Amino acid sequence: MHNLLEPQRIEEILRHTMEVLQESKHQMFDIVETAQIEYNRIAVAIIELKKDIHDTIERVETLERDFRRIRIRLAEVSRDFETYSEDERRRVYQKADQIRETLAAAREREKYLHERRSEQEQALLRISDLVDKAERSVSQVGIALDFLRGNLDEINLQLEGIQVRYQLGQKIIKMQEDERKRVAREIHDGPAQNLANVVLKAEICEQLFRTCRTDELLAELRELKQSVKDSLQEVRKIIHNLRPMVLDDLGLIPAVKRLIEEVQTQTGIDIELIVIGKEVRLDSPIEVAVFRIIQEAINNSRKYAQASRITVKIEFLQEQVNAAVEDDGIGFDMDRLNERLATGEHFGLYGMRERIELLNGSFNLHSSKGLGTRIGIKIPLQ
């Protein structure tokens, strides 16, 4: 039986597969097409802006020449004041004021167009970076799928119980596909619609500017500003749902605090966070695992347990990190739950246990009807 795969090798295969799939999810695989369309639109807009800037510069130069001439004329009128009639002097002054106002407006438009082109060019760079990341995710997902096809079948033939893990892999893929569809829908219904509205309002503002309808222009600009704010808020919400940026920037504890604040605001459930030991930054896979376990446990408590109070404990030790989530909910039958876990039916809890075991950690679950539920994990740091 020397051809059997070692358990350590199995864990390595699944760990690598999940890491690749997770990374592809973070890169928002399903928005390549939308990003490419936006890239092309911005590129066309930049070309049009460059033409407008060129025309405006020529207009400014012409007005500046006219203004220099009228200033000379004004100097002549002022010097030989008695020579010119009142009507002639008034016409010269009016002409000078008209040219000065027109020149000021043209210069302001030139400045606005330059700023807008700069913003569009920066947006183009961001979209280009997004497309690159999404294309890399396409390649990574392809690698992951090939990995699953090439290895899980072999494992399934050689070891007892591998069918459960195979099913887990399929469920992970299905969940990832569902997540991609959700992200695509959110982008289509949110930022994409808002961006289309921004383009329309920008064109309206341009027409109002050309016709000098200042009051209407200011009103449209206020609406345009609000539309941009709404788009930014939608994008930040989508990014946050994929992975809280505070987890990467500040670490596990700030991310958990933010999660607790959001849940308390949404549900009113009393959630207490207890941190034991000196808080330190952990390896990214460990921080992600602990955060996702706490997130899943809190979601289960709020959705199914009818809990009014939840306690989250995180303990930092020198060689391991421990975490526990405990609620005062209705609880459940452990015997029935263990049967479902053995067959891989309860994917949420099964996924928790698998995530921890891939990090050589331990997962414990205790519950009784009417006495609440407690989920505990321990993960070694080496």
Stockholm file with secondary structure:
# STOCKHOLM 1.0

chainA/1-382         MHNLLEPQRIEEILRHTMEVLQESKHQMFDIVETAQIEYNRIAVAIIELKKDIHDTIERVETLERDFRRIRIRLAEVSRDFETYSEDERRRVYQKADQIRETLAAAREREKYLHERRSEQEQALLRISDLVDKAERSVSQVGIALDFLRGNLDEINLQLEGIQVRYQLGQKIIKMQEDERKRVAREIHDGPAQNLANVVLKAEICEQLFRTCRTDELLAELRELKQSVKDSLQEVRKIIHNLRPMVLDDLGLIPAVKRLIEEVQTQTGIDIELIVIGKEVRLDSPIEVAVFRIIQEAINNSRKYAQASRITVKIEFLQEQVNAAVEDDGIGFDMDRLNERLATGEHFGLYGMRERIELLNGSFNLHSSKGLGTRIGIKIPLQ
#=GR chainA/1-382 SS CTTSCCHHHHHHHHHHHHHHHHHHHHTTGGGHHHHHHHHHHHHHHHHHHHHHHHHHHHHHHHHHHHHHHHHHHHHHHHHTGGGSCHHHHHHHHHHHHHHHHHHHHHHHHHHHHHHHHHHHHHHHHHHHHHHHHHHHHHHHHHHHHHHHHHHHHHHHHHSTTHHHHHHHHHHHHHHHHHHHHHHHHHHIIIIIHHHHHHHHHHHHHHHHHHTTCHHHHHHHHHHHHHHHHHHHHHHHHHHHHHCCHHHHHTCHHHHHHHHHHHHHHHHCCEEEEEEESCCCCCCHHHHHHHHHHHHHHHHHHHHTSCCSEEEEEEEECSSEEEEEEEECSCCCCHHHHHHHHHTTCCHHHHHHHHHHHTTTCEEEEEECTTSCEEEEEEEECC
#=GC SS_cons         CTTSCCHHHHHHHHHHHHHHHHHHHHTTGGGHHHHHHHHHHHHHHHHHHHHHHHHHHHHHHHHHHHHHHHHHHHHHHHHTGGGSCHHHHHHHHHHHHHHHHHHHHHHHHHHHHHHHHHHHHHHHHHHHHHHHHHHHHHHHHHHHHHHHHHHHHHHHHHSTTHHHHHHHHHHHHHHHHHHHHHHHHHHIIIIIHHHHHHHHHHHHHHHHHHTTCHHHHHHHHHHHHHHHHHHHHHHHHHHHHHCCHHHHHTCHHHHHHHHHHHHHHHHCCEEEEEEESCCCCCCHHHHHHHHHHHHHHHHHHHHTSCCSEEEEEEEECSSEEEEEEEECSCCCCHHHHHHHHHTTCCHHHHHHHHHHHTTTCEEEEEECTTSCEEEEEEEECC
//
